[in-house]
Amino acid sequence: ALVDDAVDLDFLPSDVDRAALVPILGRVFDGARLAAKSMDGVPVQKRRKEFAAVSADLNNIFFEQPFRVPDYFALVTRALIV
């Protein structure tokens, strides 16, 4: 569903290899979910490291897969920054 939503929102091309991308994203988000469940009472610094690790994994995926930033999203982001 996440990959389909990304295609619908134009973050991925319609011909993206869903069969290859779904398990990759699944591993990252399943790992993040497990980490989040085990974070009750954990110091903020450790939680930040876990978040940074998930962010780094996603960053690598975004460079390896045909992700793109649609024009409308870039405009919205730019408007929020200003």
C-alpha positions as MATLAB code, in Angstrom:
seq = 'ALVDDAVDLDFLPSDVDRAALVPILGRVFDGARLAAKSMDGVPVQKRRKEFAAVSADLNNIFFEQPFRVPDYFALVTRALIV';
ca = [
       0.000    0.000    0.000;
       2.857    2.417    0.780;
       4.434    1.913   -2.639;
       1.058    2.340   -4.353;
       0.495    5.582   -2.427;
       3.951    6.821   -3.427;
       3.113    6.068   -7.079;
      -0.283    7.789   -6.774;
       1.402   10.874   -5.284;
       4.063   10.809   -8.043;
       6.998   10.080   -5.715;
       7.634    6.914   -7.747;
       7.049    6.191  -11.438;
       4.107    3.936  -12.272;
       6.430    1.273  -13.678;
       8.489    0.919  -10.475;
       9.399   -2.666   -9.581;
       6.975   -3.087   -6.688;
       8.044   -6.681   -6.068;
      11.598   -5.510   -5.370;
      10.729   -2.364   -3.404;
       8.056   -3.689   -1.015;
      10.356   -6.087    0.904;
      13.105   -3.447    1.142;
      10.770   -0.862    2.651;
       9.155   -3.533    4.802;
      12.459   -4.397    6.468;
      13.168   -0.755    7.279;
       9.720    0.022    8.650;
       9.385   -3.283   10.524;
      12.750   -2.613   12.167;
      11.667    0.925   13.046;
       8.426   -0.354   14.549;
      10.278   -2.878   16.697;
      12.750   -0.229   17.802;
       9.915    2.173   18.665;
       8.155   -0.451   20.803;
      11.312   -1.074   22.802;
      12.046    2.631   23.399;
       9.840    3.257   26.468;
      12.091    4.654   29.165;
      15.114    4.782   26.872;
      17.154    8.014   26.974;
      16.465   10.543   24.227;
      20.000   10.242   22.864;
      19.548    6.513   22.162;
      16.168    7.157   20.520;
      17.786    9.782   18.306;
      20.407    7.253   17.213;
      17.696    4.743   16.323;
      15.820    7.403   14.343;
      19.036    8.400   12.564;
      19.640    4.758   11.610;
      16.157    4.452   10.073;
      16.653    7.779    8.310;
      19.989    6.603    6.881;
      18.403    3.365    5.633;
      15.625    5.308    3.911;
      18.126    7.740    2.442;
      20.026    4.847    0.854;
      16.806    3.394   -0.538;
      15.820    6.766   -1.999;
      19.109    6.902   -3.894;
      18.963    3.280   -5.053;
      15.328    3.380   -6.190;
      13.681    5.803   -8.639;
      12.182    8.106   -5.980;
      11.599   11.694   -7.041;
      10.191   14.884   -5.563;
       7.085   16.013   -7.439;
       6.808   19.711   -8.311;
       3.801   20.280   -6.057;
       5.645   18.828   -3.048;
       8.713   20.962   -3.648;
       6.481   24.052   -3.772;
       4.682   23.115   -0.554;
       7.989   22.453    1.205;
       9.400   25.740   -0.019;
       6.322   27.612    1.211;
       6.632   26.031    4.662;
      10.288   27.001    4.953;
       9.675   30.668    4.144;
];
